[in-house]
């Protein structure tokens, strides 16, 4: 249920939901950029995951490929607030939000309309190969930012080098994390999976 606003499609779905998209006549352009408020519920259930709401923005996938759930995205050039592509850590790029973590594992097709979470709890992708630091265990409340592996996030290190400035895209705080052995990190290094983050982009 939304906070008094009519949602264009349910959370966990895209607008086209696998049907063919006419790229010569994109449907739903008037929905691009719309903000909706949704309850933070458990994926595949109606029970609440927390007492918080999530602020979502309707955006179009402009990545030229699939966008899986939990992917960190940035606005496409010339389409601020309306269209997104996979976020990278290059200087000047800014994370726009996290792709709806309730989407099917395969994600949303190119040119489809989806939700990105811009504020509130969401499971974001972490992956082996990001610039990790000995102190980068993911504890509850730890600051998170975009990693140098496209579309993923990692914990902000306690210390680092000037190279870390490339990764300075703060997105929020970890809600659910842990130390080595939880499946989220191993010996201080982030491994593949997801981490529940309270996004604070908007």
N, C-alpha and C positions, 0 to 999 in steps of 0.2 A: 504494500500500500504506500502511496506517495503522500507527501505533506501538502495536500490540497492542490496538487498539480497533476494534470493528466499526462501519463507517460506514453510516449509514442510506440513502445514495444516493451515486453517484459524483460527484466534483468535476466541474464543468462542466455539471451537470444540476440541475434542481430536483426536488422530490419528485413533483409532479404532471406535470411536463414537458409542458405544453400540454393535458393532459386537463381536462375540466370539473371544477371544484371545488364541492362541495356546501357552500355557505356556512352552511346551517342545521345542518350536522353536520360541522364541520371535522375532517379526519383528521390524525393525527400530532401531536396536542397534547402527547402525552407526550415527543415529541422536541424540543420547543421549549426552547432553552437548552443543549442538549447540546454539549459540547466534543469535538472530534475533532482528531487530529494527522495531517497529510498531507504528503507530500514536495512540495517546490517543483519542479514539472516544467514543461516547455514546453507551452503550450496546443496541443492537438491531437497531442501526441507523448508518449512515455513517458520521454524523456530528461530528466535533471534540468537545471533552469535554474541551480540553485546547490546547494551542499551543505547548505542550510538546510531545515528543515521549516516549515510554516505551521500556526499554531493557528487553527482555525476554530470558529465557533459556529453551530449550527442555529437559524435564526430564521424567523419568518413575516413575509412582506411585508404590512404594514398601511398601505401608502402610498396605497391606492385607485387604483393604476395600475401600470404596468410599472416594474420596477427594473432598469435596464441594468447590465451588468458594469462594475466600477470606480467605482460611485457611492458617495460617502460617505453613511453613514446614521446615524441616532440612534435610540434606543429610543423606542417610542411611549408616550404617557402611560399609566401604569398597567400597563405591560408591560416593565419593566426586565429586560433579559437574555433576552427571549423574542420580542418583536415589534419591527419597525423601520419607519421611514419616512425619507424623504429628509432629510438633515441640512441645517439652515440655521444661519446665524451669529448668531442672536439670543442675547442674554445669557441664560445659564442652560442653554442646550442643550449637550450634550456628544456628540462623535462616538463612535459605538459600534463602527465598523469600516468596512471597504470591501467592497462586494458582490463575490463570487467573480468574478475577472476571466476565468475560463474559460467562463462562461455564454455562450450565443449572443448576438449583438449586440442582438437585440430585448429580451433580459432575461427576467425572471420575472414571471408574472402576479400580480395581487393575490390575497392569501390563500394563496399557495404557500409552501412551505418551501424555504429556500435556505441556502447558507453565506455568512457574512461572515468576512473575515480580520481577526483581532484582534491577531495578532502574526506577523511574517515578511514576506517579499517579496510584493508585489502591485502590479499596474498600476492606478493611480488616475486619475480623470478630471480634466483641467485644461481651462479654457475661456476664450475671449475674453470680456472684460467683467468679470472679477474685479478687485478693487482691487489693481492692480499697481504696482510701484515700480521706479524705475530700477535699483536694486540687486537686483531679484528674479530674476536669472538662476538657472536651476536647475542648480547644480553638484552633483557627487557629494558626499554627506554633508551637504548643505544641509537645514536644518530645514524641515518642511512643516506647514501647518495647513489647516483648513477655510476655504475662501474665502467671500465674500459672495454668490456665485452658488450656489444650492442644489445640493448633491450633488457639488461639486467641491472641489479642493484647490489651494493655491498655495504658493510659497516664502515663508517668513517674511522680511520686509524687514530690512535692516540698521538702518533708522531709519524713523520714521513719525510719525503723529499720535495723539492720544487716541482717534480713531475706530477705530484698529486693535485696540483692546481688545475690540471686538465680534467679532473674528476669532480670538480667543485659544484656539482648539481645536487644540493640538499633536497631531499624529498620528504623526510619526516623521521619518525621514531619507531623502532622495533617494538612490537607489542608482545610477540612470542618468539623467544630465541633460546639460547642455551650455550653450553660449553661443549667441548669435544665429546663425541659419543651420542649426541642427540640426533644425528643425521643432518644437522644444519652446518656444522663445522667439524673439521678434523685437525687436531693439533694447531688450532688457531687459524686455519685456512678455510675459506668459504668453499663449500662443495655444492654440487648440483641439487636443486630443489626449490622450495619457496619459503619465504618468511613473511609472517603477518606484520604489516607495517601500517601505522597510522599516518596516512599521507597528509601533508600540510602545505600543498601547493597553492590552494585557494581557500 
